[in-house]
Amino acid sequence: MSLESPIISQQLKNYINSVGYNESELLKKNREETKKFGALSIMQIGAAQGALLSIICKLSKFKNCLEIGVFTGYSSLCIGTSIPDKSKLTCIDNNEEYTNIAKRYWDEAKIEHKINLFTGSAIAVLDKLIEDNNEKFDFAFIDADKSNYVSYYEKVMGMMESGGVVIIDNTLWKGKVFDKDVTNKSTQTIRDINKLIKDDKRVEHSLLTIYDGMTICYVK
């Protein structure tokens, strides 16, 4: 999330959108198709975020990646097209309507051989990965239901290689995180994950003011 940043001015958004990144035709096509979901389309990451994901993946040449929260596939396209051909991307989402769209785009991008998709509860899938495979990842992107962010983070951290990178989306949560009058569960969970990461000696991190906030963690 999201298509539009809630924390910067419209003028600055317009400028960033004009010079801040180059979006491929396939990504543009995916973004346009996702608009059919109306208000739910805000679950898609912004193009500037996608560009950042792509650059990080190209720089680091990750071998085994994890994505929690696929939606229609924009972020997995950015990751999947930017990692080496023999690398793997494990994707988790609980909605087949969305992931069926994502799969079409993976096929079109010719990255389907890199991707292993699990459909269902992310908590259950992560527990199964831990139980069955003792899976280790060198990159993870978390952009799913906010109420489980702390659980996702802790489970993911237990599967991360030293030197890996974890990126968490929506860590400014429309600016609600610093509004003391907002006390709903999702907002409080984002506050909790931000504090957890701040105090976590296992990582070095930076919270970026890109779109709805994105935190990058380097695993020591």
N, C-alpha and C positions, 0 to 999 in steps of 0.2 A: 504494500500500500504506500503511496497513493499516486493518482494521476496528477494531482495538484498539491503543492506544498501549502499547508495551512499556517506556516510560521514565517514566511517571508512575503514581501510586498508583491503586488501584481506586476509592477514595473520590473522588479528584479527577476521574477519568474519569466517574464517575456524575454528579457535579455539572455538569461541562461538557456532558454529554449531556442534562441536564435543562433547562439555561438558556442554553447557549452558541451555539445556532443554531436556525433553523427549516428543516426539511427538507420539500420539496414532496412531494405524494402520488406524483408520477411517480418522483422519486428514491427514495422509500421502496420503491416497487414494483420498481425496478431492483435495489435492494439485496437485497430478498427473493428475487428470481429468481436472483441471483448466488450465493446460499447453496447452490444445488444443486451447485456445484463443490467443496463441502467445504473442505478445507484451502487449496485454491487461491484461495478467495474473499478471502484476505488481500491479494491483488493489487489489490483495489479500495481507492481512497482513502477516508479517513474522512469523515463528514458535515461535521465542522468544517472540514476541508481544502477540501471542496467549496464551503462557504459563503464561505471566504476567496477562492478562485478567482473565484467569482461577483462578489464585491464589487470585487476588483481589476479585473476585466473591465468592470464597469459604470462604475467611476470613470474608467477610461482610454479607453473606447470604441475599443478596438483595431480595426484594419482588416484585418489579415492575420495570422492566428494559426497556430501549429503545435503539434501534440501527437504525441509519440513514446511509444507505449504506450497503446492504447485499452481493452483488456480488454472488458468488457461495456458500456462507454459512460458510466459515471457522470461522470467528469471532463469528457468532451466535452459531456455534457448541461449541466453547470454553465457551461462556457465558451460553448457555442453559444447557450444561452438568454440570455446576458448581454452579448453583443456586438451592435452594431447590425445591422439586417436586411440591409444590403448588404455586411457584412463577410464574410470567408471564414475557414474553419478547415480546414487540411490535417491529416489524421489518418493515422498510420502504425502498423500492427500486422501481425504475421506469422501470426495465427491466425484463420481464417475462421469457425470455430465461435463464437468470442467476438464478432467484429465483426458477424456476422449478428444477434446479439442487440442489439448497439449500434444497428444500422441500424433495427430495429423501434422503438426508443425515440426515435431522431432523427425518424422519421416521426410518431410520436405527439406529439412536442413541436413538430412543424412547423418544424424547423430543417434538414431534409435539404438544402434548397437552398443552405445556407451551407457544407456540408461536402464536401470532396474526399478520399475514402478511398483510400489505397494499401495493398495487402496484400503483404507480403514483408519481406525483410531491411531494417531501418531504415537501416543503413549504405549499402546499395545504393540505396535510394530517395533518401536525402539526397544522395548523389553524383550521382544522375540529376537531381534538382532543381537542383543547383548547375550541372551541365553544360548542361542544356537551357534553363533559364529565368532563370538569375541571380536567383533568387527572393529577395525581401527580406521579412522578417517583423518585426512590432512586438511580438509576444508568442510565447513558446514555453514549453511544459510538458513536462518530461522525466521519464517514469516507466516505464521499460522495463527490460530485462535490465541488471543492475548492472555486469557485466563490460565493457560497452561505454560506460559513462557518460562517460569522458574523451573518447573519440572523438565521441560524440554532442554533447557540450558544445562541442568545438572546431569541429565542422562547423556547428552551430547558430550559434555566435558569428560565423562568417563570413557568415551570411545575415541578421544582425540589423541593424535600423535604429538609429541613434543615438536615444536616448530610449526604446528598447524595454525589455521586461522578460522575463527568463528565470527560470523557477521549476523547481527540481530537487527531486524527492521522495526520501525515505528517506535523508537525509544524516546521520542519527544511527544508522541501521542497527541497531536494537534494542539500542543501547548498546555494541555490539561495537567501535565505532571507537576507544574509549578504553581497551579491554582489550588490553594488550600481548600477552597469551597467545593471542589470536585472530589467526591469520595466513592464513586462507583468501583466495582470490582476490577474492571479492565484497567482503569487508570491506576488504581492502587497496585495492581500486579506489575505494571510498567515501572512504577516507582520502586517496587521491590527488586525487580531484575536490575535496574540501574544501580541501586545500592549494593546488591549482591556482587555485581561485576566490579564496582569501585573497590570493594573490600576483598576481592578474590586474589589471593597471592599467586594463583596458578597462571594468571594472565597479565599482559600489558594491554591497555585499551585506549581507544579514542572515540568519543561520541561526536559524530559529524552532524552539522545542521543541514543535511541534504534532505529535501522533501520533508518527510515526517520524522526525521531523525534516524540515523543508522549508526550502530556501534560496532566497531571493528576490534576484535580481541586476538592478540597473538598469544598462543599457548606456549608457556615456557617449557 
